Amino acid sequence: MLPKLLLAAVALVVMLVGTAEAQTGKAAESRMAASLEEQVGVAGIKKMAEEFIQPAAGRIFRRKLQQRDRYITYQALRANSIPCGWKGNSYYDCSYRIRANPYTRGCTEATRCFRYTH
């Protein structure tokens, strides 16, 4: 019984000391804020806050731009659809004049190259 009572008393003392330190910390913080206000003024504090917030807003804006357009459109998800209907052309550029992967190797009977098929 005595050890439990002693333990409870120690816990109570630690809790009271922690509360007192927190209150003195808040008072010191309040005094520092008042001192800063006197030295710089309210306008100066607002300017410092804006200088701190603006770069963060820029980083958030850039992050939003990077995250944009990283999705597949519903049109691309349609079943049995080819983005570009021309055979052999790139899916990203549907120009019928430009081939996506032109065949440039030598022609043999085994490869049946493009030259002999068109």
N, CA, C and O atoms as a GROMACS GRO file, in nm:
protein
  472
    1MET      N    1   0.082  -0.119   0.000
    1MET     CA    2   0.000   0.000   0.000
    1MET      C    3   0.087   0.126   0.000
    1MET      O    4   0.058   0.222  -0.070
    2LEU      N    5   0.193   0.123   0.079
    2LEU     CA    6   0.282   0.238   0.089
    2LEU      C    7   0.351   0.269  -0.045
    2LEU      O    8   0.359   0.386  -0.081
    3PRO      N    9   0.400   0.168  -0.120
    3PRO     CA   10   0.463   0.199  -0.249
    3PRO      C   11   0.365   0.263  -0.348
    3PRO      O   12   0.402   0.352  -0.424
    4LYS      N   13   0.240   0.218  -0.347
    4LYS     CA   14   0.141   0.276  -0.437
    4LYS      C   15   0.113   0.421  -0.401
    4LYS      O   16   0.099   0.506  -0.489
    5LEU      N   17   0.105   0.450  -0.272
    5LEU     CA   18   0.080   0.586  -0.226
    5LEU      C   19   0.198   0.676  -0.261
    5LEU      O   20   0.180   0.790  -0.303
    6LEU      N   21   0.319   0.624  -0.243
    6LEU     CA   22   0.440   0.700  -0.276
    6LEU      C   23   0.446   0.728  -0.426
    6LEU      O   24   0.480   0.838  -0.468
    7LEU      N   25   0.412   0.629  -0.506
    7LEU     CA   26   0.412   0.644  -0.652
    7LEU      C   27   0.309   0.748  -0.695
    7LEU      O   28   0.337   0.829  -0.784
    8ALA      N   29   0.192   0.746  -0.635
    8ALA     CA   30   0.088   0.844  -0.668
    8ALA      C   31   0.133   0.985  -0.630
    8ALA      O   32   0.106   1.080  -0.703
    9ALA      N   33   0.200   0.999  -0.516
    9ALA     CA   34   0.247   1.131  -0.472
    9ALA      C   35   0.354   1.184  -0.568
    9ALA      O   36   0.352   1.302  -0.602
   10VAL      N   37   0.445   1.098  -0.610
   10VAL     CA   38   0.550   1.140  -0.705
   10VAL      C   39   0.487   1.182  -0.838
   10VAL      O   40   0.527   1.282  -0.897
   11ALA      N   41   0.389   1.106  -0.884
   11ALA     CA   42   0.322   1.139  -1.010
   11ALA      C   43   0.252   1.274  -1.000
   11ALA      O   44   0.254   1.352  -1.095
   12LEU      N   45   0.189   1.302  -0.886
   12LEU     CA   46   0.121   1.429  -0.865
   12LEU      C   47   0.220   1.545  -0.866
   12LEU      O   48   0.193   1.649  -0.925
   13VAL      N   49   0.335   1.528  -0.801
   13VAL     CA   50   0.437   1.633  -0.798
   13VAL      C   51   0.490   1.660  -0.939
   13VAL      O   52   0.506   1.775  -0.979
   14VAL      N   53   0.516   1.554  -1.014
   14VAL     CA   54   0.567   1.570  -1.151
   14VAL      C   55   0.465   1.644  -1.237
   14VAL      O   56   0.501   1.730  -1.317
   15MET      N   57   0.339   1.610  -1.221
   15MET     CA   58   0.234   1.674  -1.299
   15MET      C   59   0.223   1.823  -1.264
   15MET      O   60   0.208   1.906  -1.354
   16LEU      N   61   0.230   1.856  -1.136
   16LEU     CA   62   0.221   1.996  -1.095
   16LEU      C   63   0.341   2.077  -1.144
   16LEU      O   64   0.325   2.191  -1.187
   17VAL      N   65   0.459   2.019  -1.139
   17VAL     CA   66   0.579   2.089  -1.187
   17VAL      C   67   0.568   2.112  -1.337
   17VAL      O   68   0.602   2.220  -1.385
   18GLY      N   69   0.521   2.013  -1.411
   18GLY     CA   70   0.505   2.028  -1.556
   18GLY      C   71   0.405   2.137  -1.591
   18GLY      O   72   0.427   2.213  -1.685
   19THR      N   73   0.296   2.146  -1.516
   19THR     CA   74   0.195   2.249  -1.540
   19THR      C   75   0.252   2.387  -1.513
   19THR      O   76   0.227   2.481  -1.588
   20ALA      N   77   0.329   2.400  -1.406
   20ALA     CA   78   0.389   2.529  -1.372
   20ALA      C   79   0.488   2.571  -1.480
   20ALA      O   80   0.492   2.689  -1.516
   21GLU      N   81   0.568   2.478  -1.530
   21GLU     CA   82   0.665   2.510  -1.636
   21GLU      C   83   0.593   2.553  -1.763
   21GLU      O   84   0.638   2.644  -1.832
   22ALA      N   85   0.483   2.487  -1.795
   22ALA     CA   86   0.407   2.522  -1.916
   22ALA      C   87   0.350   2.663  -1.904
   22ALA      O   88   0.350   2.738  -2.001
   23GLN      N   89   0.302   2.698  -1.784
   23GLN     CA   90   0.246   2.831  -1.765
   23GLN      C   91   0.354   2.937  -1.775
   23GLN      O   92   0.331   3.043  -1.833
   24THR      N   93   0.472   2.912  -1.719
   24THR     CA   94   0.580   3.010  -1.728
   24THR      C   95   0.630   3.019  -1.872
   24THR      O   96   0.671   3.127  -1.916
   25GLY      N   97   0.626   2.909  -1.946
   25GLY     CA   98   0.666   2.911  -2.087
   25GLY      C   99   0.571   2.997  -2.169
   25GLY      O  100   0.615   3.072  -2.256
   26LYS      N  101   0.440   2.985  -2.142
   26LYS     CA  102   0.342   3.066  -2.214
   26LYS      C  103   0.360   3.214  -2.181
   26LYS      O  104   0.347   3.299  -2.269
   27ALA      N  105   0.389   3.244  -2.055
   27ALA     CA  106   0.409   3.383  -2.016
   27ALA      C  107   0.533   3.440  -2.085
   27ALA      O  108   0.531   3.553  -2.133
   28ALA      N  109   0.640   3.362  -2.090
   28ALA     CA  110   0.762   3.408  -2.156
   28ALA      C  111   0.737   3.429  -2.305
   28ALA      O  112   0.786   3.526  -2.364
   29GLU      N  113   0.662   3.339  -2.366
   29GLU     CA  114   0.629   3.351  -2.508
   29GLU      C  115   0.547   3.477  -2.533
   29GLU      O  116   0.568   3.547  -2.632
   30SER      N  117   0.454   3.506  -2.445
   30SER     CA  118   0.372   3.626  -2.457
   30SER      C  119   0.457   3.752  -2.444
   30SER      O  120   0.438   3.848  -2.518
   31ARG      N  121   0.553   3.750  -2.349
   31ARG     CA  122   0.642   3.865  -2.332
   31ARG      C  123   0.729   3.884  -2.456
   31ARG      O  124   0.752   3.997  -2.498
   32MET      N  125   0.776   3.774  -2.516
   32MET     CA  126   0.859   3.784  -2.636
   32MET      C  127   0.778   3.842  -2.751
   32MET      O  128   0.829   3.924  -2.827
   33ALA      N  129   0.653   3.800  -2.766
   33ALA     CA  130   0.568   3.851  -2.873
   33ALA      C  131   0.544   4.000  -2.854
   33ALA      O  132   0.547   4.076  -2.950
   34ALA      N  133   0.520   4.042  -2.730
   34ALA     CA  134   0.498   4.185  -2.702
   34ALA      C  135   0.624   4.264  -2.733
   34ALA      O  136   0.617   4.373  -2.789
   35SER      N  137   0.739   4.210  -2.696
   35SER     CA  138   0.866   4.277  -2.723
   35SER      C  139   0.890   4.289  -2.873
   35SER      O  140   0.936   4.393  -2.920
   36LEU      N  141   0.860   4.184  -2.948
   36LEU     CA  142   0.877   4.187  -3.092
   36LEU      C  143   0.784   4.289  -3.156
   36LEU      O  144   0.822   4.361  -3.248
   37GLU      N  145   0.661   4.296  -3.106
   37GLU     CA  146   0.565   4.394  -3.156
   37GLU      C  147   0.614   4.536  -3.132
   37GLU      O  148   0.599   4.622  -3.219
   38GLU      N  149   0.674   4.561  -3.016
   38GLU     CA  150   0.726   4.694  -2.986
   38GLU      C  151   0.842   4.728  -3.077
   38GLU      O  152   0.853   4.842  -3.123
   39GLN      N  153   0.930   4.631  -3.105
   39GLN     CA  154   1.048   4.658  -3.186
   39GLN      C  155   1.014   4.676  -3.333
   39GLN      O  156   1.064   4.769  -3.397
   40VAL      N  157   0.932   4.589  -3.387
   40VAL     CA  158   0.906   4.588  -3.530
   40VAL      C  159   0.777   4.659  -3.565
   40VAL      O  160   0.768   4.721  -3.671
   41GLY      N  161   0.679   4.651  -3.481
   41GLY     CA  162   0.548   4.707  -3.510
   41GLY      C  163   0.460   4.602  -3.576
   41GLY      O  164   0.509   4.501  -3.626
   42VAL      N  165   0.331   4.628  -3.575
   42VAL     CA  166   0.235   4.532  -3.629
   42VAL      C  167   0.256   4.516  -3.779
   42VAL      O  168   0.247   4.405  -3.831
   43ALA      N  169   0.283   4.627  -3.850
   43ALA     CA  170   0.302   4.620  -3.995
   43ALA      C  171   0.424   4.534  -4.029
   43ALA      O  172   0.422   4.458  -4.126
   44GLY      N  173   0.528   4.546  -3.951
   44GLY     CA  174   0.648   4.466  -3.974
   44GLY      C  175   0.623   4.318  -3.953
   44GLY      O  176   0.674   4.234  -4.026
   45ILE      N  177   0.543   4.286  -3.852
   45ILE     CA  178   0.511   4.146  -3.826
   45ILE      C  179   0.428   4.089  -3.940
   45ILE      O  180   0.450   3.975  -3.982
   46LYS      N  181   0.332   4.168  -3.991
   46LYS     CA  182   0.252   4.122  -4.104
   46LYS      C  183   0.340   4.097  -4.226
   46LYS      O  184   0.322   3.999  -4.299
   47LYS      N  185   0.436   4.188  -4.249
   47LYS     CA  186   0.526   4.172  -4.364
   47LYS      C  187   0.610   4.046  -4.349
   47LYS      O  188   0.629   3.972  -4.445
   48MET      N  189   0.661   4.022  -4.227
   48MET     CA  190   0.741   3.901  -4.204
   48MET      C  191   0.656   3.777  -4.227
   48MET      O  192   0.705   3.678  -4.282
   49ALA      N  193   0.531   3.779  -4.185
   49ALA     CA  194   0.442   3.665  -4.204
   49ALA      C  195   0.417   3.641  -4.352
   49ALA      O  196   0.416   3.526  -4.397
   50GLU      N  197   0.396   3.749  -4.429
   50GLU     CA  198   0.375   3.734  -4.573
   50GLU      C  199   0.498   3.676  -4.642
   50GLU      O  200   0.486   3.592  -4.730
   51GLU      N  201   0.617   3.722  -4.600
   51GLU     CA  202   0.741   3.670  -4.660
   51GLU      C  203   0.757   3.522  -4.629
   51GLU      O  204   0.814   3.447  -4.709
   52PHE      N  205   0.709   3.479  -4.516
   52PHE     CA  206   0.719   3.338  -4.479
   52PHE      C  207   0.616   3.254  -4.554
   52PHE      O  208   0.645   3.142  -4.595
   53ILE      N  209   0.496   3.308  -4.572
   53ILE     CA  210   0.386   3.232  -4.632
   53ILE      C  211   0.399   3.224  -4.784
   53ILE      O  212   0.367   3.121  -4.842
   54GLN      N  213   0.445   3.331  -4.851
   54GLN     CA  214   0.449   3.333  -4.997
   54GLN      C  215   0.533   3.221  -5.058
   54GLN      O  216   0.484   3.155  -5.149
   55PRO      N  217   0.656   3.196  -5.012
   55PRO     CA  218   0.730   3.084  -5.072
   55PRO      C  219   0.659   2.950  -5.052
   55PRO      O  220   0.663   2.864  -5.140
   56ALA      N  221   0.593   2.933  -4.939
   56ALA     CA  222   0.520   2.808  -4.916
   56ALA      C  223   0.404   2.797  -5.014
   56ALA      O  224   0.377   2.688  -5.065
   57ALA      N  225   0.337   2.908  -5.041
   57ALA     CA  226   0.226   2.906  -5.137
   57ALA      C  227   0.278   2.873  -5.276
   57ALA      O  228   0.212   2.802  -5.352
   58GLY      N  229   0.396   2.925  -5.311
   58GLY     CA  230   0.455   2.894  -5.441
   58GLY      C  231   0.488   2.747  -5.454
   58GLY      O  232   0.466   2.687  -5.560
   59ARG      N  233   0.540   2.688  -5.347
   59ARG     CA  234   0.571   2.544  -5.350
   59ARG      C  235   0.444   2.462  -5.367
   59ARG      O  236   0.442   2.364  -5.440
   60ILE      N  237   0.338   2.503  -5.299
   60ILE     CA  238   0.211   2.430  -5.309
   60ILE      C  239   0.156   2.443  -5.450
   60ILE      O  240   0.105   2.346  -5.506
   61PHE      N  241   0.166   2.563  -5.510
   61PHE     CA  242   0.116   2.584  -5.646
   61PHE      C  243   0.193   2.498  -5.745
   61PHE      O  244   0.133   2.436  -5.833
   62ARG      N  245   0.327   2.494  -5.732
   62ARG     CA  246   0.407   2.410  -5.822
   62ARG      C  247   0.372   2.263  -5.805
   62ARG      O  248   0.365   2.189  -5.903
   63ARG      N  249   0.349   2.220  -5.682
   63ARG     CA  250   0.312   2.082  -5.658
   63ARG      C  251   0.178   2.049  -5.723
   63ARG      O  252   0.160   1.941  -5.779
   64LYS      N  253   0.084   2.143  -5.716
   64LYS     CA  254  -0.046   2.122  -5.780
   64LYS      C  255  -0.030   2.112  -5.931
   64LYS      O  256  -0.097   2.030  -5.995
   65LEU      N  257   0.059   2.195  -5.989
   65LEU     CA  258   0.081   2.188  -6.133
   65LEU      C  259   0.141   2.054  -6.173
   65LEU      O  260   0.106   1.999  -6.277
   66GLN      N  261   0.231   2.002  -6.091
   66GLN     CA  262   0.293   1.874  -6.123
   66GLN      C  263   0.191   1.761  -6.115
   66GLN      O  264   0.202   1.663  -6.188
   67GLN      N  265   0.094   1.772  -6.028
   67GLN     CA  266  -0.004   1.666  -6.010
   67GLN      C  267  -0.113   1.670  -6.116
   67GLN      O  268  -0.189   1.574  -6.131
   68ARG      N  269  -0.123   1.780  -6.189
   68ARG     CA  270  -0.228   1.796  -6.288
   68ARG      C  271  -0.204   1.707  -6.409
   68ARG      O  272  -0.089   1.674  -6.440
   69ASP      N  273  -0.308   1.669  -6.476
   69ASP     CA  274  -0.303   1.593  -6.602
   69ASP      C  275  -0.230   1.460  -6.587
   69ASP      O  276  -0.165   1.416  -6.682
   70ARG      N  277  -0.239   1.396  -6.476
   70ARG     CA  278  -0.180   1.264  -6.459
   70ARG      C  279  -0.290   1.161  -6.447
   70ARG      O  280  -0.293   1.081  -6.353
   71TYR      N  281  -0.381   1.164  -6.541
   71TYR     CA  282  -0.491   1.070  -6.539
   71TYR      C  283  -0.520   1.025  -6.681
   71TYR      O  284  -0.481   1.091  -6.777
   72ILE      N  285  -0.588   0.915  -6.693
   72ILE     CA  286  -0.627   0.863  -6.823
   72ILE      C  287  -0.769   0.912  -6.850
   72ILE      O  288  -0.856   0.902  -6.763
   73THR      N  289  -0.792   0.963  -6.968
   73THR     CA  290  -0.924   1.014  -7.001
   73THR      C  291  -1.021   0.899  -7.020
   73THR      O  292  -0.981   0.786  -7.046
   74TYR      N  293  -1.150   0.930  -7.008
   74TYR     CA  294  -1.252   0.828  -7.028
   74TYR      C  295  -1.252   0.777  -7.172
   74TYR      O  296  -1.283   0.661  -7.198
   75GLN      N  297  -1.217   0.866  -7.264
   75GLN     CA  298  -1.212   0.826  -7.404
   75GLN      C  299  -1.105   0.720  -7.426
   75GLN      O  300  -1.126   0.626  -7.503
   76ALA      N  301  -0.991   0.734  -7.359
   76ALA     CA  302  -0.885   0.636  -7.373
   76ALA      C  303  -0.920   0.504  -7.307
   76ALA      O  304  -0.868   0.399  -7.345
   77LEU      N  305  -1.008   0.507  -7.209
   77LEU     CA  306  -1.046   0.385  -7.138
   77LEU      C  307  -1.157   0.306  -7.208
   77LEU      O  308  -1.188   0.195  -7.167
   78ARG      N  309  -1.215   0.364  -7.312
   78ARG     CA  310  -1.322   0.292  -7.384
   78ARG      C  311  -1.269   0.160  -7.438
   78ARG      O  312  -1.155   0.152  -7.483
   79ALA      N  313  -1.351   0.060  -7.433
   79ALA     CA  314  -1.311  -0.073  -7.480
   79ALA      C  315  -1.296  -0.073  -7.631
   79ALA      O  316  -1.372  -0.008  -7.703
   80ASN      N  317  -1.197  -0.147  -7.679
   80ASN     CA  318  -1.172  -0.166  -7.822
   80ASN      C  319  -1.158  -0.035  -7.899
   80ASN      O  320  -1.206  -0.024  -8.012
   81SER      N  321  -1.093   0.060  -7.842
   81SER     CA  322  -1.070   0.185  -7.915
   81SER      C  323  -0.920   0.207  -7.931
   81SER      O  324  -0.842   0.181  -7.840
   82ILE      N  325  -0.883   0.254  -8.047
   82ILE     CA  326  -0.743   0.285  -8.075
   82ILE      C  327  -0.733   0.437  -8.079
   82ILE      O  328  -0.809   0.501  -8.153
   83PRO      N  329  -0.641   0.497  -8.003
   83PRO     CA  330  -0.633   0.643  -7.999
   83PRO      C  331  -0.608   0.704  -8.137
   83PRO      O  332  -0.664   0.809  -8.169
   84CYS      N  333  -0.527   0.639  -8.217
   84CYS     CA  334  -0.501   0.690  -8.351
   84CYS      C  335  -0.529   0.576  -8.448
   84CYS      O  336  -0.464   0.472  -8.443
   85GLY      N  337  -0.624   0.596  -8.537
   85GLY     CA  338  -0.669   0.487  -8.623
   85GLY      C  339  -0.576   0.450  -8.736
   85GLY      O  340  -0.596   0.346  -8.798
   86TRP      N  341  -0.476   0.528  -8.765
   86TRP     CA  342  -0.386   0.499  -8.876
   86TRP      C  343  -0.286   0.392  -8.836
   86TRP      O  344  -0.221   0.404  -8.733
   87LYS      N  345  -0.274   0.288  -8.915
   87LYS     CA  346  -0.184   0.177  -8.884
   87LYS      C  347  -0.038   0.223  -8.891
   87LYS      O  348   0.004   0.286  -8.989
   88GLY      N  349   0.038   0.192  -8.787
   88GLY     CA  350   0.180   0.223  -8.784
   88GLY      C  351   0.214   0.361  -8.734
   88GLY      O  352   0.332   0.394  -8.721
   89ASN      N  353   0.116   0.444  -8.703
   89ASN     CA  354   0.144   0.579  -8.655
   89ASN      C  355   0.148   0.582  -8.502
   89ASN      O  356   0.097   0.492  -8.435
   90SER      N  357   0.209   0.687  -8.451
   90SER     CA  358   0.219   0.704  -8.307
   90SER      C  359   0.081   0.729  -8.247
   90SER      O  360  -0.005   0.790  -8.311
   91TYR      N  361   0.059   0.680  -8.126
   91TYR     CA  362  -0.068   0.704  -8.057
   91TYR      C  363  -0.080   0.850  -8.012
   91TYR      O  364  -0.190   0.899  -7.990
   92TYR      N  365   0.033   0.919  -7.999
   92TYR     CA  366   0.032   1.055  -7.947
   92TYR      C  367   0.022   1.160  -8.056
   92TYR      O  368  -0.023   1.271  -8.031
   93ASP      N  369   0.064   1.125  -8.178
   93ASP     CA  370   0.058   1.219  -8.290
   93ASP      C  371  -0.006   1.147  -8.406
   93ASP      O  372   0.057   1.060  -8.468
   94CYS      N  373  -0.128   1.180  -8.438
   94CYS     CA  374  -0.203   1.106  -8.539
   94CYS      C  375  -0.174   1.154  -8.681
   94CYS      O  376  -0.254   1.128  -8.771
   95SER      N  377  -0.065   1.221  -8.702
   95SER     CA  378  -0.031   1.265  -8.836
   95SER      C  379  -0.003   1.143  -8.923
   95SER      O  380   0.080   1.059  -8.888
   96TYR      N  381  -0.072   1.132  -9.036
   96TYR     CA  382  -0.058   1.013  -9.119
   96TYR      C  383   0.072   1.013  -9.198
   96TYR      O  384   0.107   0.911  -9.257
   97ARG      N  385   0.144   1.124  -9.202
   97ARG     CA  386   0.268   1.131  -9.278
   97ARG      C  387   0.387   1.073  -9.202
   97ARG      O  388   0.483   1.026  -9.263
   98ILE      N  389   0.382   1.076  -9.069
   98ILE     CA  390   0.496   1.035  -8.988
   98ILE      C  391   0.470   0.898  -8.928
   98ILE      O  392   0.370   0.877  -8.860
   99ARG      N  393   0.560   0.804  -8.955
   99ARG     CA  394   0.549   0.671  -8.898
   99ARG      C  395   0.612   0.672  -8.759
   99ARG      O  396   0.709   0.742  -8.735
  100ALA      N  397   0.556   0.593  -8.669
  100ALA     CA  398   0.604   0.591  -8.531
  100ALA      C  399   0.740   0.523  -8.521
  100ALA      O  400   0.833   0.579  -8.462
  101ASN      N  401   0.753   0.405  -8.577
  101ASN     CA  402   0.879   0.330  -8.572
  101ASN      C  403   0.912   0.280  -8.713
  101ASN      O  404   0.883   0.166  -8.747
  102PRO      N  405   0.971   0.366  -8.793
  102PRO     CA  406   1.000   0.322  -8.930
  102PRO      C  407   1.100   0.207  -8.930
  102PRO      O  408   1.194   0.205  -8.851
  103TYR      N  409   1.079   0.114  -9.020
  103TYR     CA  410   1.167  -0.003  -9.031
  103TYR      C  411   1.290   0.038  -9.109
  103TYR      O  412   1.279   0.083  -9.223
  104THR      N  413   1.408   0.025  -9.049
  104THR     CA  414   1.530   0.070  -9.116
  104THR      C  415   1.631  -0.041  -9.136
  104THR      O  416   1.738  -0.016  -9.192
  105ARG      N  417   1.602  -0.163  -9.095
  105ARG     CA  418   1.698  -0.272  -9.112
  105ARG      C  419   1.688  -0.328  -9.253
  105ARG      O  420   1.595  -0.299  -9.328
  106GLY      N  421   1.786  -0.407  -9.285
  106GLY     CA  422   1.786  -0.468  -9.418
  106GLY      C  423   1.670  -0.564  -9.435
  106GLY      O  424   1.620  -0.621  -9.338
  107CYS      N  425   1.628  -0.582  -9.559
  107CYS     CA  426   1.514  -0.669  -9.586
  107CYS      C  427   1.561  -0.809  -9.622
  107CYS      O  428   1.653  -0.827  -9.702
  108THR      N  429   1.498  -0.906  -9.563
  108THR     CA  430   1.523  -1.045  -9.597
  108THR      C  431   1.388  -1.113  -9.614
  108THR      O  432   1.284  -1.057  -9.581
  109GLU      N  433   1.392  -1.233  -9.664
  109GLU     CA  434   1.268  -1.308  -9.680
  109GLU      C  435   1.204  -1.337  -9.543
  109GLU      O  436   1.082  -1.342  -9.532
  110ALA      N  437   1.287  -1.355  -9.440
  110ALA     CA  438   1.236  -1.388  -9.307
  110ALA      C  439   1.168  -1.269  -9.240
  110ALA      O  440   1.069  -1.286  -9.169
  111THR      N  441   1.221  -1.149  -9.263
  111THR     CA  442   1.165  -1.032  -9.193
  111THR      C  443   1.046  -0.971  -9.264
  111THR      O  444   0.966  -0.901  -9.202
  112ARG      N  445   1.032  -0.996  -9.394
  112ARG     CA  446   0.922  -0.937  -9.474
  112ARG      C  447   0.911  -0.787  -9.446
  112ARG      O  448   0.813  -0.742  -9.386
  113CYS      N  449   1.007  -0.715  -9.488
  113CYS     CA  450   1.017  -0.573  -9.452
  113CYS      C  451   0.908  -0.489  -9.515
  113CYS      O  452   0.836  -0.534  -9.604
  114PHE      N  453   0.897  -0.368  -9.468
  114PHE     CA  454   0.792  -0.274  -9.508
  114PHE      C  455   0.794  -0.247  -9.658
  114PHE      O  456   0.688  -0.232  -9.720
  115ARG      N  457   0.913  -0.242  -9.717
  115ARG     CA  458   0.926  -0.206  -9.858
  115ARG      C  459   0.852  -0.305  -9.947
  115ARG      O  460   0.792  -0.265 -10.047
  116TYR      N  461   0.856  -0.433  -9.913
  116TYR     CA  462   0.793  -0.534  -9.998
  116TYR      C  463   0.644  -0.554  -9.968
  116TYR      O  464   0.574  -0.616 -10.047
  117THR      N  465   0.598  -0.503  -9.857
  117THR     CA  466   0.457  -0.526  -9.821
  117THR      C  467   0.367  -0.410  -9.860
  117THR      O  468   0.245  -0.427  -9.863
  118HIS      N  469   0.422  -0.293  -9.890
  118HIS     CA  470   0.337  -0.178  -9.926
  118HIS      C  471   0.376  -0.122 -10.059
  118HIS      O  472   0.315  -0.025 -10.106
   0.00000   0.00000   0.00000
